């Protein structure tokens, strides 16, 4: 497996084709809709939940055709390996990336395990080789993140405005951010309210 380029896509209002109509496709549809995608679903048999997908979902209850990918920005294949392969071939001809669910041989894009907290998104991938490990890592990171991440984000935004105003060099920004985040807990009544890994030497951030 070659090294992958981690990338976050803005699919809001953009056409995404989902090939498949079963349980896995239903779960992928929810992910796509949460990201604001305009989704077309194609499959001979489609779940009632997908059919009731609501605004932003078009359903074609029939076999996949290569022309279904015309005008798409992204393709998700959640069908049989044979159908996924046909989707991959059609996508390759159109220079489209394909997320083939649990089918690395027919995939050129991999949806990762995602932790979303406030405006912070963390994605984890094992290049499709170990999805169960991806899920475990996601749960571990979710447990590690501070509950008050909103305060961290607000402080980071405030600090960034100062850095830009004062032309603070890039090399000095991470240590300054570390100090600013630690200051949130300066008046904490006991150590239990602090974030252990945040209180590290500044040079560990360089």
N, C-alpha and C positions, 0 to 999 in steps of 0.2 A: 504494500500500500504506500503510495507516495505521500510526502508531507502535504497537509492541507492548509489552505489559507483561511484563517478564521475571519468571518465576515458577518455583519448584521445587515439585513436587507429591509428597505422600506417598501413594503408591498401595499401600503394603503391606497385603495382605489385602483390598484393594478390587477390585471387579469391573471389568475392562477388556475390551472387545470388540475383537477383531482380525478385520477382514474381509479375507480374502485368504489364499491358501495356498501361494504360490510362494516364490521365493528372497528377495524383499524382505520378505515377511511373516515368513519364517523368521528373518531378521536382527532384525526388530522384536520378535519374540517373545522373543528372548534378552535384549534391552534391558528389556523389561517384566518378565521373570522375575527379572532381576538386581535390579530395584527392588522385588521382592516382590509383584507384582500377581497377582491371581487372574484368569486369562485364559481367555476363551471365543473359540475360533477358528471362523469361519464361512466356507466357500467350497465350490464344487462339486468342486474338485480340491485336495487338500492334500498337501503333501510328507511323505515318510516321517519326516523329522526333526521336523516339527511333531507328527505322530501319536505320536511317541515322546517327546513333551515332558515327560512325567512328572507328578508332583504339581503341582497348581495350574493345570493345563491341561485344558480340556474342548474337544472337537472335534465340530463339526456339519458333515458333508460334504454340503452342499446349498447352494442359492442363498440369498443374504441376504434376510431379512424384517425389516421395521421393528420388529417386536416383539422382535427379538434385542437391541435396545438398552434394553429395560425393565430398570431397576435398575442400569444401568452408571454408573460415575463418569467414564469416559473412553472414547473410541472411536478406534481407529487403522484407517484405510482404506488398504489396500495392494492394491487391485484395479484394474480398468479404470476409465477416467474415467466411464463410464456408471454403473457400480456405485458408485464413490466419490460420485457426485452423489446417488444414491438414499440412500446412507448419510448424506450431509450434510443432506439434507432431513429424514430421520427424526430425526437428532440435533438439528437446530434446533427441531423441534417438541417435543423433550424437554429443551431448554435444556442440551444436552451439547456439550462441545468436541470437535472432530474434528481429528486429525492425519491429513491425506490425503497420503501419501508422494509427493513430487515432483509434487504436484497442487495448487498454491496456490489455484486457483479454488474448490476444494471443501474448503479447510482453514480452521479457526478457531484451530488450535493448531499449533505447529511444534516438532518435536523438534530440539534443537540439537546442534552438535558439542560433545562433552564431554571434558574432561580431569579424570580422577579420580586424586588422589594422596593416599594416607592418608585423612584425614577432610576433605580439601579438594576441592571440586567447582567447576570453572569451565565455564560454558556459553557458546557462541558461536552467534549466529544472524544470517543475512542475510535473515530473513523469508521463507525459501523461495525467494529469487530467485537465489541463487548457491551451491548446496550444495558445489561444488568449492572455492570460496573459503573456506567454513566449515571444510572439512577441512584446508586449508593453514594457516589461522590456528590451528586446534587443534594441529597438529603443531608450529608455531612456539612456541606458549605452553608446550607440554609440554617442549620443549627448553630453554626459558628458566627454568622453575621449578627451584629448588634441589633437589638429590637428597636433602638432609636436611630436607625440609619437615616431617617428624614433630617435629624439634627446634623448628622455628618455632612449630608449633601448641602444643606443650607450654609454651613460653615465653609465648606469647600468653595461654593459659589462666591461667598463674601471675600474669601482670601484671593480668589482668582482676579476679582475686580481690582484689589489692591496691587497684586503682582503686575497686572497690565498697566495700571496707572503709574507705578513706580519703576517699571521696566526691570523687574526682578529677574535675574538670569535663571534659566531652566534648571541648572544644577542646584540652585538654592530652594527651589519650590517644594520639593517633597519633604525635606526636613522642616520647613516652615509649616507645612500642612500637618505633619505629625505633631508638632508642638501645639498647633491650634486645636486639633482634635483632642489631644490630652487635656487641654484647658477646659473642655466641656465637663470633665469629671473632677476638676480641681476641688470642688466643694462636696464631692461625694461623701456621705457619712461613713461608709466602710468600703473595704476593698471589693466586696462582693458585687458592687454596682459598677465596677470598672471592667474594661475589656482587656483581658490579660495580654493578648498578643499586640495590642496597640502600644503598650508601654515597653517598647523595644529601643535599643540604642539607635540614635539617628543615623549612624553610618550603615545600619542594616537596610535602610531605604535607598541608599545611593547605588 
